Amino acid sequence: MSSGSTTFEHPAGFVAFVGAGPGDEGLLTLRGADLLSRADAVVLDQEAYGPLLRHCREGVEVVDAAEEGAPAKAVAAAKAGRGVVRLCGGDPMFFSSITDEVAACAAAEVEFEIVPGVPPATAVLAYAGIPAAVSVPEFRVVDATMVGDWAAHAAGAGTLVIYNGISEAVAIGKALIAAGRPDSTPVAISSAGTTTEQYTVVTSLGRIGPDLKHAGMTEPALIVVGEAVGMRDRLSWFETKPLFGWRVLVPRTKEQSAGLVEQLRSYGAVPEEVPTISVEPPRTPQQMDRAIKGLVTGRYEWVAFTSANAVKAVREKFEEYGLDARAFAGLKVAAVGEATARALVEFGVKPDLTPTGEQSSEGLVDEWPPYDSMLDPINRVLLPRADIATETLVAGLTELGWECDDVTAYRTVRAAPPPAPIREAIKGGGFDAVLFTSSSTVRNLVGIAGKPHNVTVIAAIGPQTAKTAEEFGLRVDVMADTASASALASGLAEYGAKLRQAALAAGEVPRRPSQTRRGARRRPK
């Protein structure tokens, strides 16, 4: 039997015990992700590690680890020649309970591999800004449920990390003091480590009781005892992110929100996508068919794109007709902003005109050249747009002497209302911020879910979107410097950083906007 195999290509099947890490899905190892991508079946705690299933191929069998007989199912699947991944919290060989499952594989003569994971003992400390073993004589990790006498762990000046001790934290503190540790020894207690729910209380052995009294901490949590805790003020980086723990509503289609969601996560936010519109083809294809034919036969001097969805609609029509980006040869192409320009470049088309100032229809008109019969052989512009597009661009180009073919390239349809808990969070102040990326997202969100609570930070992508929000009685707190989703997320992060700095300057504990509403639970100072 081999425990070092690196592939599922074995006639007797295979079980890989993969360490899922301490909570942050980004801490999964490359080996773990690779095995997940090729697994036929995955056994896991779905509530804790469900997001990691995104690494799996379509059709993978998912077995909840809490399900009766789950270990036996893993062995049976492997005996049938299937590749099985058993996801384990942290590191499978570090205070793990899967030893019996590994032994069952060995007894059944099933090949297995154990893939180490990032253990909480190091990761949670790093995310809390506490150096595990820097300038200290020792670093000791213990499981509180396996310790009968704390005297052996009280000696020395090193760092002591305690698993599974939150319910007995006060008693552990007293025991360590009784065994000789000074009551002033720094202590940090961190729950939900490495996730955006991470919360750390810094105290001392003598004050664990009063400082934890209202913290509401539960497992998983780590207790860290030692002078290294004192470095947290200088080294904390995770919990000090500008939007740490902010629940941010992203009312966009999933296609549009992927990059924005990742950017928000990089600021420490917890983004939630709530579709407010769906993008659908025009009711009849004739108008777009004529536009594509005119584009190919030289009817237009310019084509102006006002959204990435418009680029997508034209690209799909091109593919339908067997065309590619070469059909734009000889045409001038305009894009309303950076996101639209990126979509064009991905299509193979470099726009000739993108506003350098305000990225909107108004900004595009401001920089559009007037029609000159001596320079421009054709005076017609193709505008493939949404069915609900404003007339600003058409009016502006007409005033400049151009004739516009305003063509419906796609329709925007209001989405179904989100689930009741989401609607209640929107109206009750459960969200810290809402990002509005167009006027339609404002109208549709209010239409399907109601107005956001007045404590919720409202961020708008541009003046027109802000105006629409204000028409609905919303206070706009953030407006992007440029009309792009990236700039909008950056603007919100800057706003969050200023709120945090103001609270610290006033000697207060920084709180999220949702924590300022009446009845919200507050963290203790």
N, C-alpha and C positions, 0 to 999 in steps of 0.2 A: 504493500500500500504506500502511496506517495502523497505527501502533504505539500509538495512543492510544484505541482502541475500548474501550468499557466494558461490552460485552455480547457474548454468544455468538450473538446473532441475526444471523447472516451466512450467506448461501447457500454460501460456500466454506469454512465451518468456521473454526476458530480454535485457536491454541495459546497458552496463558498460561504464561509462565515465572515461577513464584511462589516468592519467597524464603520458606523454611520457618523461618528463624531459626536460632539457635545450638544448640537442643536442647530448651529448655523449650517444650512445645507451646502454652502460654499466650501466647507471644510472636509467634504468627502474626498478621499484620495483618488488619484487618477486610476489606480488599479481597481478600486471599488466601482467607479463610474463605467469603466470598460466591461467589467463583469456584469453589471446591471444591463448594459446595452445588449448583451448576448444571452441573457437569461431567458429560460422558458417559463420559469415560475419564480416568484419572489415571496418570501415569508417575512412579515414585518409588523410592527406596531403602526397601523395606518394613521392614527391620530398624531403620533410624534414624527413619523418619517415619511408620511404620504407624499410630500413634495418631491422626494427623491425618485419617485416613479417616473418623473419626466425623462430620466435617463434610459428608460426601458423602451423596447420596441413595441409596436402596436400588437395587441392580442396576447400580451404576457399574462399568465395566470397570477392572480394576487391572492395570497392567503394571509389573513390576519393572525398574528402570532398568538393572540388571546383565544383564538378559536380552539375548541377541544380537538385534540389529536393533530394539531399543526405540525409538531416535530415528526410524527409518524408519516404525515403526508409528504414532508420534504424527503424523507428516506425512501418512501415508495416511488416518488417521482424520479429520484436519482437512479433507483434500481431499474426503472423503466427506460433509462437512457436519456433522461432530460437534465438540463442544466438548471440548478437551483441556487438562488442567492438568499441567504438568511441574513437580513440586516439587523445589526445589534447596536445598542447605544454605546457611544464612546469607543472604546477598544475592546474587542471580544475577550482579550486575555487580562483585562484590568478591572477587577471587581465585577466581573460579569457572571450572569447566571446561566450561560449557555454550555457550560462544561458537560452536562448530562447529554445535551443534544449532539455535541461532538463525539462523545463516547458512543452514542447510539449509531452514528455513522460508522465508526470504527468496528463496532460489533457486527454491523450488517455488511461489512466489507464494501462500503461505499467510499469512493475517493472523495477527499475533502481538502479544502485550502482554508487557512485562516489569514485574513487580510487585516493587518493592524489599522486602527483608526486613531484619530486625534483624541487623547483622553481629556476629560474635563479638568483634571488636576493641573494641566499646563495651560489648556486653552482658555478656561474661564478666568484664570489669573491674568493671562495676557490681555483679555478683553476688559478686565477690570483695572488694568494699569498697574498690576502688582508683579514685580520681577520674582519668579519662583526661586531662583538660586543664584542671585547676584550678590557678591560680597557677604555671603552667609556661610557658616561652616557645614550646614546640612539642610536637606530638603526631605521631609518625611510625609508620607501619605498614608492615612489610616481610614478604615471603615468603622464608624462609630458603633455599628451593630455587633462588631466583633471584638470590641475593647471592653475588658472587665475592670482593668486597673489603669487609670490615667497617669499614675506616677511615672511610669516608664516613658511617657511622652512629654513630660513637663521639663525634663532636663535639657540643657543646651540652649543656644541662642538662635537656632536655625528656624526655618519656616515649617510650620505644621499645617497640613491640609487635611480637613476632615470631611469625609463623605457621609451622607445619611445621618446627619446630626442635628438637623434644624429643630426637631421636636424636643431634643434634650440639650439644646444650646446653653441654657442657663445652668443646668447641672454640670455640663462639661466645663464651663467657665469656672465654676466653684471648685470642681475637682482639680483643675490645673493650678488654681491659686493655692489650694490646700497642699498640693504636691511641690510647691516652691516657685511657680511662675509669678512674677509681680502682677498685681492687679491692674497696673497701668500698661501692660503689654498690649500693643495695638491688635485689633481684630477687625477683619472685614468679612461680612456675610453676604454672599451674592447668590441670588435666585435666578432661575431661567437664563443662566449664563450663555453668552454668545448669540442670544436672540434679541430682537428689538423689545422684548419684555424684560430684559435684564435689569435688575435693580440691586444696588449694593448699599448696604448700611455699614458705615465705618464707626467702630466703637472701641472699647477696651474690655479686657477680661472682667473687670469689676462692674462694668455698666451694660453688659449684654442684656440683662433683664429689662430695664427701663427703655433702652434704645430699640429693642425689638417688639416692645409691647403692642404698638399700633402699626407695625410694618406689614403685617399680614402675609408673611413669607411662608411658602410651602416648598416641598421637594419638587423638582431637583434643585438642590442648593449646596453650596460649599462654604465651609467655615475655614478662614485662613487666619492663623495665629503667628505673629512674629513682626519684627521691626520692618520687614520689607513692605508691610502695609502702608507705612509712612510715606512711601514714594508715590503712592497713588495720585496725590495732588499734582505731581509733575508729569506723570506718565499716562494718566487716564486719556484715552483717545476715542473709545467706542461710545460711552454714555455721554460724551460731550459733543457728539455730532450735532449739526445745527437743527436737524429735524428728528432727533432721536426719539423713537416711540410714537411719533405723530401718526395718527390714522388719517390718511389722505385719500379723498375720493377722486377717482379719475373717471369722469363721465365721457368716455370715448368708445369707439369700436375697438375690439381687441387687436385688430391689425395695426391700428394707429398707435396703440398705447404701449407696445412692447418696450421700445427704447426709453420712453418716458418713465415707465415703471422701474426699470433698472437704474436709471439716474436717481430717482427718488430713494430707492433702497440704498444707494451709495451715500446718501445724506442721513441714513438712519431711520427713514420713514417706513411706515407699513402701508403701502398703497393698496387700494381696493378698486378694481375695475367694475364700473357699473355701466353697461351699455345703455345709451340713451337714444341712439339711432342705429339703424342698419342701412347699409348701402346696397341698393338694388339697381338692376339695369333699367333703362327707360321702358315705358309701357309698350312702345312700338319702336322697332329698330331703324325705320326708314330714314329718319333725320340724321342719325349717326352714319348710316350707310352712305348717304349723299355727301356728308362732310368728309369722310375718308376718301371717297372718289374724287372730290374737289381738291383735297390736299395733294393727291397723287398726280392729278392732271394740271396742276398749276393755277388753281383758282385763287389761291391766297398768297399774300406777301408775308404775313405773320401768322403764327399760332401762339395764343396766350393761354398758359395753364395757371389756374388759380388754386389748385390743390393737388396733393399726391393722388387723391382718388380720381381726378380727371386724367392724370397721366396713366393710371392703371386702366381706366376705361378705354382710352385710345390704344394702349398697348394690347389689350385683349382683342380689340377690333382688328388691329394689325395682324395678330396671330391667326385670327379667323380667316383673313384674306391671304395669309402666307407672306405678309410683309414684315420688314424689320426697320431698324432705325435709319437705314439708307433712304427710306422714302422721304425723310426730312431734308434731303439735299436740295440746296437752293432756297430753302425757307429760312426765315428768321424766327427764332423761338424765344418767348418770354416766360419767366416764372415769377410768381408773386412773392416767393420767399425761399429761405434756405431749404426747408423740408421738401418743397416742390422741386427745387433745383436738384436736390439729391436724388429724388425719384427719377428725374429726367436723365441724370448722369448714369444711374443704374440701368436705364433703358438704352444707353449709348448715345445720348443727345446732350451736348453742352449748350446751355441756354446763352443766347446773345444778350439778353437783358434781364437783370435782376435788380430790384431797388436797392440802392445803397443806404437809403434812409429808412423810413417807415415801411415795413414789409406788409403791405396791404394793397387792396385795389387802388386806394388813393395814392399810395406811394408809387405804384407802378405807373399810374397816369401822369404823376409829376415828372417822371423821367422818360416818358414815351415821346419819341420824336413826332412832330406834326407831319401830316402827309404833304409830300412835295412831288408834284407831277413830273418834275424834271429828273428826280432821283429815283422815284418809286414807280416801276412799271405797272404795278397793281395796287389798288387802294383797299383791298379787302382783308379783314382779320377774322380768323376762326377762333371762337371762344367755346371750347367744350367744358361745360360747367354743370353744377348741380341744378336740380329743378327749382330750388328755392334761393338761388343766387341773387344778390342785390344788383341793382341797375347802375351802380356807381361806375364800374369799368366801362360799360357800354356807352353811358352818357359822356364820360370823359373822352373816350376815343372818337366818338362822333363829333365832339366839339373840336377835336384836333384834325378833323377832315377825313377820318377813316370810316369805311363801311364795315359793320360787324355782322357776322353770322353767329348768333347766340344759340348754341346747340345744347340740348339736354343730353349730357353724357352719362349721367347716373341720377338716381333718385335717392333722397334721404327720407327714411320712414321711421317714425317714432317707435322706439322699442317698447316691449311690455314692461309694466311696473316691476321694480326689483322686489325681492322677498320682504315680508313685513319687518323683520329685524333691521334691514338696511334702511327702509323708509323711516322707521322710528329713530334710528341713529341720526339720519339726516335732519329730521325736524327737531330732535331732542338734544342736539349738541354733542352727539357721540363721535362725530368727525372733527378733527382739528383743523382741516383745510379742505377746500374744494378747488380743483383746477378747471377753469372754463377755457376751452380752446376755440370756441366759436360762439356766435350768438345763438345758433341752433342748439348747442349743448345746454345753454342757460334755459331757453324756452322748454326744451324737452325734459330736462331734469325736474324743473318746477312742475311741469305737466304730469309726469308719471310718479313723482315721489314727494312733491311739496318743496317749500322754501327751506334752505339751510338755516339752522339756528343762528342767532345773532352773535354767539361766541365764536362761530366757525370763521376762520380766515378765508376770505374770498380772493382768489387770484385769477386775473383775466389776461388773455394773450395779447390784447390790443385795445385801442380806444373804442372801436365799435362794439366789441364784446363787453367791455366795461359799461358802456352806455346801456346796453340791453340789460345787464345785471342790475344797474341802478333803476331802470324802469320797473323792475320787479321788486324794488324796495330793498335790494341787497347793498351792503356797504363794501366797496371794493378796496381791499387793503394792499394788494400787490398787482402791479401791471408790468409785463415783460418789457425789457428794453427793446427787443426786436420780436417780431411776430413769429416766434418758433417755440415749440414745446420745450426744447432744451433751455432756452432763455427764461421761460416761465418757471421751470423747476429751479433754476439757479436763483431767480428772484425770490421764490418762496424760501429757499435755503438761507438767503441773505437776511430775509425778514425774521426767520426763526432764530438766526444767530444774534440779531439785535435784541430780540426779546430775552434771550438767555443772558446776554451781557448786561442788560438793564436790571434783571433780577439779581444777578450776582453783585452788581454795583450797589444795589439797595440792601445787600445783606440777606436776601431771600433765596429760598430754594427754587430753582427754575421749574415752572409748571407749564404743561401743554395747555393750549386754549380750551380743550374739552374739560380740563380740570378746574377751570375757573367758573364753570356754570354752577348754579345753585344746586346743592345736593351732591356735587361730585366728591368722590373720595380723594382726600389729599394725603400726600406722602408726609411723614413727620419730618421736622427740621433736624 
